[in-house]
Structures are given as structure tokens and as C-alpha cells.
């Protein structure tokens, strides 16, 4: 399973980007609201979901783990395919979608193109007990500065060491981030909490 990709954006194809990682170009479909944040020849980190179907293998990428998990949950609902799942995530931020599901806000959900009353009710029924298990994205991934890049690198380092993405986020939350200026420092501090 390809969980995270980090590389250079070398092309854009409609709603997808080509991300070069170690000499391999991955075509990754992304949300419409995220694609404009990905600039050609810039570095990017995408949390990915791989969908294998009879007509091919498809990668979907998201700016954070929370959105990726929500995408996978939406796909688990009968009648919701990738197109509908992306439409929902383009319309609502993770916190908004969680609230909509928790309160069974059918009016809000059916605003999304392709989501009717039956799909909305099925989604509420099948996800009401699962939505709380989705990790919450930390603020450090939302800041558009070097500080955010440090913690993206720390998370990738932890994943490379065999730590799950969810556990990596939990370790990072425990670190006092003041004074940490490099990914290496952040990784060293995060590892101190690994066996505690």
C-alpha cells in the first residue's frame, strides 16, 4: 500500500498531478481545491489512497491524513464511488463533514452533485460509528511555512521506520516544538516517546 508520496510536481493533467519520486512519475488525482496549491517543479507531500479496479490502478492524493481517511471511509459506503467521494471532500472540510455525519444533516450533504437522499441516509447509517476513529489533522500540517515542512519530514521519517501514520501524528503531538529547527531534531524528540 502506498500511504505517502513525497516528490517534485513535474506535470498537471486536469485534476491530477505527476509527482516524481526517486525517478518514478506517479499520476495522482487530487481535490480541486488542493491542485492550485501544487506548483510545477515544487516539492509536495501527498497522503495517498490506492484504488485497484479491473480497468486499472488509481492513486488519489490528499494534503493530510485526515482527508485521506475520510476518502477511504466514503468509498466503503455502498453506492459511493471515487467521483462522489471527491465531490463531497471538495465541498466540505474534514471538520465540516464530521459534523454533518454526526448530526445527520441531510440538507447539507445533498447539496453535493450526485448525492441524493438515499445516498445521504446510507452514508449516515454506515459511517456514524466509524467517523470518530478518523485522526484529526494537527495544526502543524496546515501552516504554510517552513515549520510545517519540518513536521511533514518528521512524519515521513517515522513512517519509514515502520510507524503507522496515525501513530506518527500522535508522537508528533507529544513533542514540545519550540526551538526545533530541523527534521532531524524533531525526529529525535519524537522517537523518545515511541516506547513510553
Secondary structure as GFF3:
##gff-version 3
##sequence-region A 1 196
A	DSSP	beta_strand	4	13	.	.	.	ID=ss1
A	DSSP	beta_strand	16	21	.	.	.	ID=ss2
A	DSSP	beta_strand	24	30	.	.	.	ID=ss3
A	DSSP	alpha_helix	32	35	.	.	.	ID=ss4
A	DSSP	beta_strand	43	53	.	.	.	ID=ss5
A	DSSP	beta_strand	56	62	.	.	.	ID=ss6
A	DSSP	alpha_helix	65	75	.	.	.	ID=ss7
A	DSSP	alpha_helix	82	91	.	.	.	ID=ss8
A	DSSP	alpha_helix	94	103	.	.	.	ID=ss9
A	DSSP	alpha_helix	106	109	.	.	.	ID=ss10
A	DSSP	alpha_helix	117	127	.	.	.	ID=ss11
A	DSSP	three_ten_helix	131	133	.	.	.	ID=ss12
A	DSSP	three_ten_helix	139	141	.	.	.	ID=ss13
A	DSSP	alpha_helix	146	160	.	.	.	ID=ss14
A	DSSP	alpha_helix	165	174	.	.	.	ID=ss15
A	DSSP	alpha_helix	183	192	.	.	.	ID=ss16
###
